[in-house]
Amino acid sequence: MADVLRVGVLGSGGIAVAPYGVLPNVGAYGGRIEVTALADVDHVRARATADRFGIPGAYGSLEAMLAEAELDAVVNLTPIPAHAATSRAILEAGKHLAVEKPLASTVAEADALIALAAARGLSIVVAPPDLLYEPYERAGELLRAGTIGKVAFARVRSSHAGPGGGPAGWPSDPSWFYREGSGPLLDMGVYGIHEITGLLGPARRVVAFAGVTEPTRTVRGGPFEGLEMPVTAPDNCLFMLDFGDSTYAVVDGTFNVHASRAPKVEVFGRKGVVSLFRPDGPDLELYRTDIAPGVDGWVEPTQPLATNTRRGRYGRALLVGHLADIVLDGAQPVLSAEHARHALEIMIAVETSARERRFVELTTSF
């Protein structure tokens, strides 16, 4: 097998170039991943970005990059509505795929991508990369071992104030985040969905509320300060997942969280609690009943239960590194297309439930 994965990057926006993004961090993998080309509909920006990161090939279209560059895989960083069509073109060209979330816009599109990859012997990995972070890996081990007993319910925080909603503004026009086809559910709720289903397994049904809090938003700070943005996608979503056997999770996907002092994820069991990413606290905390005879309390380990060093070291390039592990080493996928399809079905079910005011049964698994 080859020992280097040659990748092309499609898109030169924030996920590509921000300090946490793919291009500034992919070098952490040494020579294991080689970025050979970059494509963007703005060819001038593509060339400038390629020069900045020492990438030899710069193209004004995906088609040109696929036709001319030497590639094993493509990292698809296009806006949400373009994911399905661009990912199909990448797979049809015989390239492995790492794609930003969500995988597609419909379950049928996701099914088609999964079938196409299987027919071509290609691998797909899908953001978000959170389940590769050590705290989620360790939390999963604790839950599967029954450390906190039967899980009753979980709370998952998966939101922020919205692009352009903070005083720092946004580096590019953020208005598309608030239009139909985007919104906080697809942009942010997807994180919480992936995290909790990664910990508890596939959900069985959904019930949800969703709406528009304000019909127009105004960008605060940055180069687009004062820009008024019509809000046509629901910007405030709250939903509950039913995992069966009286196990539930409450998840938010909203552009209305300016700050929080709560953990990102809390899982409550009959014998304890697993808590992840409490602000100003450890990345992973564990509460146990009968930690000593007749005593309940938080576990105070001599070393942290887990730390989130991978995020700081690899940023968004962790997604590409995971694809390299699968393609080059035969590793088992954690960020699978099947899991992403289930998350997509949940997001679609949230919209349906909120609109039709009913429970929605889920049919996919992973």
PyMOL commands that set and color helices and strands:
alter all, ss='L'
color gray80, all
select helices_A, chain A and resi 14-17+22-32+43-53+62-68+80-92+107-120+130-132+134-144+175-178+184-200+309-329+337-356
alter helices_A, ss='H'
color red, helices_A
select strands_A, chain A and resi 5-10+33-39+57-59+73-76+96-99+124-126+151-156+205-211+216-218+228-230+236-242+248-254+265-269+272-276+284-292+295-298+360-361
alter strands_A, ss='S'
color yellow, strands_A
deselect
rebuild
show_as cartoon
